[in-house]
């Protein structure tokens, strides 16, 4: 998805990378504040402490 959005649509980063950059915990809080559904995958990652780039793991793995 991210690669398609970068290469095909010319976006600087894909939507999943953007969520990791912002932080999955922040994204979850925003979704709840505006009463938008938060995917269970995001909830599970936040509960496991995988918050995105700031923790080295989220929807992508940054530990490399």
Biopython code that builds the backbone (N, CA, C, O; Angstrom):
import numpy as np
from Bio.PDB.StructureBuilder import StructureBuilder

atoms = [
    (1, "UNK", "N", (0.835, -1.187, 0.000)),
    (1, "UNK", "CA", (0.000, 0.000, 0.000)),
    (1, "UNK", "C", (0.879, 1.248, 0.000)),
    (1, "UNK", "O", (0.681, 2.161, -0.802)),
    (2, "UNK", "N", (1.849, 1.274, 0.909)),
    (2, "UNK", "CA", (2.715, 2.460, 0.993)),
    (2, "UNK", "C", (3.497, 2.674, -0.299)),
    (2, "UNK", "O", (3.586, 3.794, -0.800)),
    (3, "UNK", "N", (4.057, 1.604, -0.829)),
    (3, "UNK", "CA", (4.842, 1.732, -2.052)),
    (3, "UNK", "C", (3.972, 2.192, -3.219)),
    (3, "UNK", "O", (4.405, 3.013, -4.028)),
    (4, "UNK", "N", (2.759, 1.674, -3.309)),
    (4, "UNK", "CA", (1.838, 2.093, -4.376)),
    (4, "UNK", "C", (1.515, 3.589, -4.263)),
    (4, "UNK", "O", (1.477, 4.296, -5.270)),
    (5, "UNK", "N", (1.288, 4.055, -3.062)),
    (5, "UNK", "CA", (0.958, 5.470, -2.884)),
    (5, "UNK", "C", (2.153, 6.370, -3.179)),
    (5, "UNK", "O", (1.994, 7.468, -3.711)),
    (6, "UNK", "N", (3.357, 5.897, -2.830)),
    (6, "UNK", "CA", (4.545, 6.703, -3.119)),
    (6, "UNK", "C", (4.842, 6.714, -4.615)),
    (6, "UNK", "O", (5.010, 7.777, -5.213)),
    (7, "UNK", "N", (4.907, 5.529, -5.214)),
    (7, "UNK", "CA", (5.303, 5.434, -6.619)),
    (7, "UNK", "C", (4.168, 5.780, -7.575)),
    (7, "UNK", "O", (4.385, 6.465, -8.574)),
    (8, "UNK", "N", (2.970, 5.315, -7.278)),
    (8, "UNK", "CA", (1.850, 5.513, -8.195)),
    (8, "UNK", "C", (1.153, 6.848, -8.063)),
    (8, "UNK", "O", (0.712, 7.429, -9.054)),
    (9, "UNK", "N", (1.053, 7.340, -6.826)),
    (9, "UNK", "CA", (0.308, 8.590, -6.610)),
    (9, "UNK", "C", (1.222, 9.765, -6.303)),
    (9, "UNK", "O", (0.763, 10.903, -6.203)),
    (10, "UNK", "N", (2.522, 9.493, -6.152)),
    (10, "UNK", "CA", (3.472, 10.574, -5.918)),
    (10, "UNK", "C", (3.449, 11.154, -4.512)),
    (10, "UNK", "O", (3.952, 12.255, -4.286)),
    (11, "UNK", "N", (2.870, 10.426, -3.572)),
    (11, "UNK", "CA", (2.849, 10.904, -2.186)),
    (11, "UNK", "C", (4.242, 10.737, -1.574)),
    (11, "UNK", "O", (4.952, 9.798, -1.932)),
    (12, "UNK", "N", (4.646, 11.617, -0.666)),
    (12, "UNK", "CA", (5.975, 11.493, -0.056)),
    (12, "UNK", "C", (6.107, 10.264, 0.834)),
    (12, "UNK", "O", (7.212, 9.749, 1.007)),
    (13, "UNK", "N", (5.011, 9.786, 1.399)),
    (13, "UNK", "CA", (5.006, 8.544, 2.172)),
    (13, "UNK", "C", (3.598, 7.965, 2.110)),
    (13, "UNK", "O", (2.622, 8.672, 1.862)),
    (14, "UNK", "N", (3.526, 6.676, 2.338)),
    (14, "UNK", "CA", (2.231, 6.006, 2.294)),
    (14, "UNK", "C", (1.448, 6.213, 3.576)),
    (14, "UNK", "O", (1.990, 6.707, 4.564)),
    (15, "UNK", "N", (0.174, 5.838, 3.567)),
    (15, "UNK", "CA", (-0.681, 6.072, 4.729)),
    (15, "UNK", "C", (-0.270, 5.272, 5.967)),
    (15, "UNK", "O", (-0.427, 5.755, 7.088)),
    (16, "UNK", "N", (0.246, 4.071, 5.783)),
    (16, "UNK", "CA", (0.654, 3.268, 6.936)),
    (16, "UNK", "C", (1.936, 3.839, 7.561)),
    (16, "UNK", "O", (2.063, 3.892, 8.785)),
    (17, "UNK", "N", (2.866, 4.258, 6.729)),
    (17, "UNK", "CA", (4.083, 4.895, 7.234)),
    (17, "UNK", "C", (3.744, 6.201, 7.949)),
    (17, "UNK", "O", (4.370, 6.545, 8.952)),
    (18, "UNK", "N", (2.759, 6.923, 7.435)),
    (18, "UNK", "CA", (2.339, 8.170, 8.074)),
    (18, "UNK", "C", (1.759, 7.901, 9.459)),
    (18, "UNK", "O", (2.040, 8.644, 10.399)),
    (19, "UNK", "N", (0.954, 6.849, 9.598)),
    (19, "UNK", "CA", (0.424, 6.486, 10.918)),
    (19, "UNK", "C", (1.560, 6.172, 11.887)),
    (19, "UNK", "O", (1.532, 6.604, 13.039)),
    (20, "UNK", "N", (2.565, 5.416, 11.421)),
    (20, "UNK", "CA", (3.716, 5.104, 12.268)),
    (20, "UNK", "C", (4.481, 6.369, 12.647)),
    (20, "UNK", "O", (4.943, 6.504, 13.780)),
    (21, "UNK", "N", (4.612, 7.289, 11.707)),
    (21, "UNK", "CA", (5.352, 8.527, 11.957)),
    (21, "UNK", "C", (4.656, 9.380, 13.022)),
    (21, "UNK", "O", (5.305, 9.926, 13.914)),
    (22, "UNK", "N", (3.341, 9.486, 12.918)),
    (22, "UNK", "CA", (2.554, 10.255, 13.889)),
    (22, "UNK", "C", (2.547, 9.540, 15.234)),
    (22, "UNK", "O", (2.606, 10.175, 16.287)),
    (23, "UNK", "N", (2.475, 8.229, 15.190)),
    (23, "UNK", "CA", (2.391, 7.409, 16.397)),
    (23, "UNK", "C", (1.030, 6.752, 16.446)),
    (23, "UNK", "O", (0.003, 7.424, 16.355)),
    (24, "UNK", "N", (1.023, 5.441, 16.588)),
    (24, "UNK", "CA", (-0.251, 4.725, 16.593)),
    (24, "UNK", "C", (-1.096, 5.103, 17.797)),
    (24, "UNK", "O", (-2.325, 5.115, 17.716)),
    (25, "UNK", "N", (-0.447, 5.411, 18.914)),
    (25, "UNK", "CA", (-1.195, 5.840, 20.097)),
    (25, "UNK", "C", (-1.875, 7.184, 19.857)),
    (25, "UNK", "O", (-3.018, 7.394, 20.265)),
    (26, "UNK", "N", (-1.169, 8.082, 19.198)),
    (26, "UNK", "CA", (-1.742, 9.397, 18.875)),
    (26, "UNK", "C", (-2.869, 9.229, 17.855)),
    (26, "UNK", "O", (-3.925, 9.849, 17.979)),
    (27, "UNK", "N", (-2.638, 8.395, 16.860)),
    (27, "UNK", "CA", (-3.662, 8.150, 15.841)),
    (27, "UNK", "C", (-4.916, 7.540, 16.461)),
    (27, "UNK", "O", (-6.033, 7.910, 16.102)),
    (28, "UNK", "N", (-4.729, 6.606, 17.393)),
    (28, "UNK", "CA", (-5.866, 6.000, 18.073)),
    (28, "UNK", "C", (-6.635, 7.051, 18.878)),
    (28, "UNK", "O", (-7.865, 7.091, 18.837)),
    (29, "UNK", "N", (-5.914, 7.892, 19.602)),
    (29, "UNK", "CA", (-6.560, 8.930, 20.409)),
    (29, "UNK", "C", (-7.341, 9.910, 19.530)),
    (29, "UNK", "O", (-8.438, 10.336, 19.889)),
    (30, "UNK", "N", (-6.774, 10.258, 18.393)),
    (30, "UNK", "CA", (-7.470, 11.164, 17.471)),
    (30, "UNK", "C", (-8.742, 10.496, 16.947)),
    (30, "UNK", "O", (-9.806, 11.113, 16.921)),
    (31, "UNK", "N", (-8.628, 9.231, 16.530)),
    (31, "UNK", "CA", (-9.794, 8.509, 16.035)),
    (31, "UNK", "C", (-10.911, 8.448, 17.067)),
    (31, "UNK", "O", (-12.081, 8.653, 16.744)),
    (32, "UNK", "N", (-10.537, 8.162, 18.315)),
    (32, "UNK", "CA", (-11.539, 8.103, 19.375)),
    (32, "UNK", "C", (-12.139, 9.482, 19.652)),
    (32, "UNK", "O", (-13.338, 9.594, 19.904)),
    (33, "UNK", "N", (-11.322, 10.526, 19.607)),
    (33, "UNK", "CA", (-11.808, 11.881, 19.887)),
    (33, "UNK", "C", (-12.816, 12.355, 18.845)),
    (33, "UNK", "O", (-13.763, 13.071, 19.169)),
    (34, "UNK", "N", (-12.606, 11.953, 17.596)),
    (34, "UNK", "CA", (-13.541, 12.372, 16.554)),
    (34, "UNK", "C", (-14.583, 11.287, 16.256)),
    (34, "UNK", "O", (-15.316, 11.357, 15.269)),
    (35, "UNK", "N", (-14.623, 10.295, 17.131)),
    (35, "UNK", "CA", (-15.585, 9.198, 17.044)),
    (35, "UNK", "C", (-15.542, 8.481, 15.700)),
    (35, "UNK", "O", (-16.572, 8.183, 15.095)),
    (36, "UNK", "N", (-14.319, 8.215, 15.254)),
    (36, "UNK", "CA", (-14.093, 7.465, 14.023)),
    (36, "UNK", "C", (-13.647, 6.061, 14.405)),
    (36, "UNK", "O", (-12.915, 5.904, 15.383)),
    (37, "UNK", "N", (-14.059, 5.047, 13.674)),
    (37, "UNK", "CA", (-13.645, 3.689, 14.023)),
    (37, "UNK", "C", (-12.128, 3.518, 13.960)),
    (37, "UNK", "O", (-11.490, 3.938, 12.995)),
    (38, "UNK", "N", (-11.565, 2.910, 14.978)),
    (38, "UNK", "CA", (-10.132, 2.626, 15.015)),
    (38, "UNK", "C", (-9.977, 1.125, 14.756)),
    (38, "UNK", "O", (-10.546, 0.316, 15.489)),
    (39, "UNK", "N", (-9.217, 0.741, 13.723)),
    (39, "UNK", "CA", (-9.070, -0.682, 13.404)),
    (39, "UNK", "C", (-8.495, -1.475, 14.589)),
    (39, "UNK", "O", (-7.661, -0.974, 15.343)),
    (40, "UNK", "N", (-8.952, -2.701, 14.730)),
    (40, "UNK", "CA", (-8.492, -3.558, 15.823)),
    (40, "UNK", "C", (-6.991, -3.789, 15.752)),
    (40, "UNK", "O", (-6.339, -3.916, 16.789)),
    (41, "UNK", "N", (-6.432, -3.845, 14.549)),
    (41, "UNK", "CA", (-4.984, -4.013, 14.393)),
    (41, "UNK", "C", (-4.239, -2.878, 15.079)),
    (41, "UNK", "O", (-3.238, -3.117, 15.754)),
    (42, "UNK", "N", (-4.704, -1.662, 14.920)),
    (42, "UNK", "CA", (-4.068, -0.506, 15.558)),
    (42, "UNK", "C", (-4.213, -0.621, 17.073)),
    (42, "UNK", "O", (-3.250, -0.384, 17.802)),
    (43, "UNK", "N", (-5.378, -0.973, 17.548)),
    (43, "UNK", "CA", (-5.596, -1.139, 18.994)),
    (43, "UNK", "C", (-4.676, -2.208, 19.573)),
    (43, "UNK", "O", (-4.114, -2.029, 20.654)),
    (44, "UNK", "N", (-4.522, -3.321, 18.853)),
    (44, "UNK", "CA", (-3.661, -4.411, 19.322)),
    (44, "UNK", "C", (-2.196, -3.987, 19.376)),
    (44, "UNK", "O", (-1.487, -4.310, 20.329)),
    (45, "UNK", "N", (-1.746, -3.267, 18.355)),
    (45, "UNK", "CA", (-0.352, -2.802, 18.340)),
    (45, "UNK", "C", (-0.089, -1.818, 19.479)),
    (45, "UNK", "O", (0.955, -1.886, 20.128)),
    (46, "UNK", "N", (-1.018, -0.914, 19.722)),
    (46, "UNK", "CA", (-0.870, 0.055, 20.818)),
    (46, "UNK", "C", (-0.821, -0.684, 22.158)),
    (46, "UNK", "O", (0.005, -0.365, 23.013)),
    (47, "UNK", "N", (-1.690, -1.658, 22.339)),
    (47, "UNK", "CA", (-1.719, -2.426, 23.587)),
    (47, "UNK", "C", (-0.415, -3.190, 23.804)),
    (47, "UNK", "O", (0.003, -3.399, 24.943)),
    (48, "UNK", "N", (0.226, -3.605, 22.712)),
    (48, "UNK", "CA", (1.501, -4.331, 22.802)),
    (48, "UNK", "C", (2.695, -3.399, 22.942)),
    (48, "UNK", "O", (3.828, -3.855, 23.099)),
    (49, "UNK", "N", (2.445, -2.084, 22.887)),
    (49, "UNK", "CA", (3.537, -1.111, 23.014)),
    (49, "UNK", "C", (4.255, -0.807, 21.719)),
    (49, "UNK", "O", (5.299, -0.155, 21.726)),
    (50, "UNK", "N", (3.710, -1.271, 20.605)),
    (50, "UNK", "CA", (4.296, -1.002, 19.288)),
    (50, "UNK", "C", (3.622, 0.247, 18.730)),
    (50, "UNK", "O", (2.590, 0.169, 18.063)),
    (51, "UNK", "N", (4.222, 1.395, 19.015)),
    (51, "UNK", "CA", (3.579, 2.674, 18.733)),
    (51, "UNK", "C", (4.019, 3.322, 17.431)),
    (51, "UNK", "O", (3.567, 4.419, 17.105)),
    (52, "UNK", "N", (4.887, 2.668, 16.690)),
    (52, "UNK", "CA", (5.359, 3.239, 15.439)),
    (52, "UNK", "C", (6.834, 3.535, 15.491)),
    (52, "UNK", "O", (7.594, 2.862, 16.187)),
    (53, "UNK", "N", (7.226, 4.532, 14.761)),
    (53, "UNK", "CA", (8.643, 4.862, 14.604)),
    (53, "UNK", "C", (9.322, 5.161, 15.941)),
    (53, "UNK", "O", (10.493, 4.826, 16.123)),
    (54, "UNK", "N", (8.608, 5.783, 16.872)),
    (54, "UNK", "CA", (9.215, 6.173, 18.150)),
    (54, "UNK", "C", (9.591, 4.980, 19.025)),
    (54, "UNK", "O", (10.425, 5.112, 19.920)),
    (55, "UNK", "N", (8.987, 3.820, 18.779)),
    (55, "UNK", "CA", (9.346, 2.618, 19.541)),
    (55, "UNK", "C", (10.075, 1.599, 18.680)),
    (55, "UNK", "O", (10.462, 0.540, 19.174)),
    (56, "UNK", "N", (10.270, 1.900, 17.399)),
    (56, "UNK", "CA", (10.978, 1.006, 16.501)),
    (56, "UNK", "C", (10.100, -0.033, 15.832)),
    (56, "UNK", "O", (10.573, -0.811, 15.003)),
    (57, "UNK", "N", (8.822, -0.050, 16.187)),
    (57, "UNK", "CA", (7.908, -1.020, 15.576)),
    (57, "UNK", "C", (6.484, -0.505, 15.649)),
    (57, "UNK", "O", (6.060, 0.059, 16.657)),
    (58, "UNK", "N", (5.767, -0.704, 14.583)),
    (58, "UNK", "CA", (4.355, -0.347, 14.494)),
    (58, "UNK", "C", (3.773, -1.155, 13.360)),
    (58, "UNK", "O", (3.827, -2.385, 13.383)),
    (59, "UNK", "N", (3.221, -0.488, 12.372)),
    (59, "UNK", "CA", (2.759, -1.192, 11.179)),
    (59, "UNK", "C", (3.955, -1.624, 10.330)),
    (59, "UNK", "O", (3.837, -2.551, 9.529)),
    (60, "UNK", "N", (5.093, -0.971, 10.495)),
    (60, "UNK", "CA", (6.360, -1.343, 9.877)),
    (60, "UNK", "C", (7.363, -1.595, 11.000)),
    (60, "UNK", "O", (7.168, -1.159, 12.134)),
    (61, "UNK", "N", (8.446, -2.310, 10.662)),
    (61, "UNK", "CA", (9.527, -2.582, 11.625)),
    (61, "UNK", "C", (10.688, -1.646, 11.318)),
    (61, "UNK", "O", (11.234, -1.667, 10.215)),
    (62, "UNK", "N", (11.064, -0.824, 12.297)),
    (62, "UNK", "CA", (12.141, 0.157, 12.110)),
    (62, "UNK", "C", (13.427, -0.241, 12.821)),
    (62, "UNK", "O", (14.355, 0.563, 12.908)),
    (63, "UNK", "N", (13.497, -1.463, 13.330)),
    (63, "UNK", "CA", (14.643, -1.922, 14.112)),
    (63, "UNK", "C", (15.849, -2.258, 13.262)),
    (63, "UNK", "O", (16.924, -2.525, 13.798)),
    (64, "UNK", "N", (15.700, -2.249, 11.964)),
    (64, "UNK", "CA", (16.802, -2.629, 11.074)),
    (64, "UNK", "C", (17.936, -1.685, 11.139)),
    (64, "UNK", "O", (18.936, -1.872, 10.447)),
]
sb = StructureBuilder()
sb.init_structure("model")
sb.init_model(0)
sb.init_chain("A")
sb.init_seg("    ")
for serial, (resi, resn, name, xyz) in enumerate(atoms, 1):
    if name == "N":
        sb.init_residue(resn, " ", resi, " ")
    sb.init_atom(name, np.array(xyz, "f"), 0.0, 1.0, " ", f" {name:<3s}", serial, name[0])
structure = sb.get_structure()
